[in-house]
Structures are given as structure tokens and as C-alpha cells.
Amino acid sequence: MAELGLTVILTARDIERGCKAVEALRAQGLYNVAFSCLDVSDPSSIRAFASWFRKSYAALDILVNNAAVSFNDLNENSVEHAETVMRTNFYGPKLLTEALLPMFRSSSSISRILNVSSRLGSLNLLRNPSIKQVMKSERLSEEEIEGVVNLFLNDVKSGTWKSKGWPKLWTDYAVSKLALNAYTRVLAKRYEGRGLSVNSLCPGFTQTSMTHCKGDHTADDAAGIAARLALLPSHQIPSGKFFFWGSSNAISSKL
């Protein structure tokens, strides 16, 4: 996005690493990048960031929620850190989005939110029919999404999560992305016709620290796709969509 001339706010939990990332970009001639510390798993950090942004900038055009964690290796499925995963991958983007919603620019140009998600959070991987019915509803509410997340966390605490029909692979991560995808739909519906596009993107199996640098493509490749989607012309950009970029380099989408 910086290469395309946008003013970019880069955030990270670690101030030193965040500043080094900005310095590396500026060394490439990208001086339109600023840094602010942000930990999306910490509501107080979100409030501080939103306050700083309001004082520093007149408006917000694009929000990319990219922060996420998983504590499992590729072939593991522990839920030991399920609460941290939910706090970071679902509640973090949700709270940050809500804090920044008043800052989106009011103009003829459509503002955009892109939630970087995963097809592991697909409804067809949810094996509990009653929960699936709730999440499929056209009248799904934020409260119902949080209710499903709390139900999962209660199953984790009681040790019954394996028998309750939750996704089999990277279960806590999958449920967090299931909730994020659902929140994307709910928010898109709330702002339908009001100048805000909200979509989710699964970048596919990407070479990052989370995958131990294994994958079908680089993080740079995936970032290019994310930027392309976020910057679609106003007359072309949809809302309420889940996009998937696979190894075939084709982008598919569905509601």
C-alpha cells in the first residue's frame, strides 16, 4: 500500500521491532509509513491507539485487521491457549474496528475494512448442527457470535470440546476465524448502503512464522492480494464477502 502512495500506519506489539520495520521501509524510499504501538489483545492498548489516531489524523479510509496468533505446530491441536487466541484473533479485530468506526471518512469514496481470516473458519468445517444453524442465520447478531465463542471456551474449560462438533484442525484458531468471518457478515449488513465495505480474506497457505515458513507462497505475495482487494474501485468493491486465494493464484469469493 505504501508503494502505491497511501499513507500507512504500521502497528506492532513490540516497539523496537515496529520501528525497525518502518526504518526498513523508509530505506526503500517509502517515507509515507508511520508506526504506533498496538496490542489488539489488550483493550487499553486499543483505546490508546484510537486516541492517538484521532489526534494525529483527520480520517481513516482503510483498516486491515491482520494480527493473529496460533500456538500449535502444523500437526498439533492443543487448546491450552484458547482464551488468548480468541482475545487476539476475534475480540481484538472487533474491538479495534468498533473503536475506529467513527474515524472512517465521510465522502463519496467507499471506506474499507479487510479482515485477514482463514478458510479453517468455514461453516462447513463446523460439525455441530445447532451451532451451525445459529451462525448461518441471516439475522445473526454480534451477541450470538460472542455466545458461540463463550460456548466453545466453556467446552474447553470442561474438557468436552473434542466431542462437541467443533472444527477438527487447529480448533481454537478455527473457531476464532469462524467468529471473525461471522462478524464480517454482521458488520457488512449493518453498514449496507452507508459507504463502508467489509470483507474477509483467506490468503491461503502462506510462508510466515505461524507456518514455520512453510507454504505455497510468500507473505509479500499474500500482501499484494490483500492490497489489491482493499483498493478495488468504489464501483467494483463488494461487501460481506469471504475471499480465498489458493495455490492456483485464483481468487474466489462467496457470501
C-alpha angles and dihedrals in degrees: 000000000000090000087057091055102258122140103246129199109204116198134191139163092234112066094199094051092044093052091047090053091053091047090052091052093047089051085062090055095262102134094157092083123100129184132224127172113245135166108187091196089065116070091200090056090051091051091049092049093048090050092050091048093051090052094044105041137038097219147350123237105173133024120190113190102202105146115113141145138206125180096197130095114232094271098037130093111189121151094195091119097037095129092053091047092052092044092052104034102038113013092039097059091039095052093042091050093049091048092052100039093095089056098060112116117260104218143103089279115091115241117222140215118188118188112199102219141152140250085232082081093059117133092232089066091058107096099186106095097200093051091044089054091054093049093047094054117120087218095053113151133204088245091057091050091052089046090058091048091050091048090055092048090050089051089051091051092048092046093237099108095107092061099043100080100256119150112290100219121069087342101191092044091046093051091048090054092043087057093045092051090049091049089052090057094046094048092046090053092047091055098036109145092006100102100265125112117199121187141157127226130198105199092197126231099343130184103247137130088267090062093037088249092300119131149099096273143010128269088247090058091050092046089054090055092048091051091047092054095044092051100048112137115270092250092053106039114103128201133221093029131138111213124198125195112196138185089274087068089236120131117220128182142188138174 
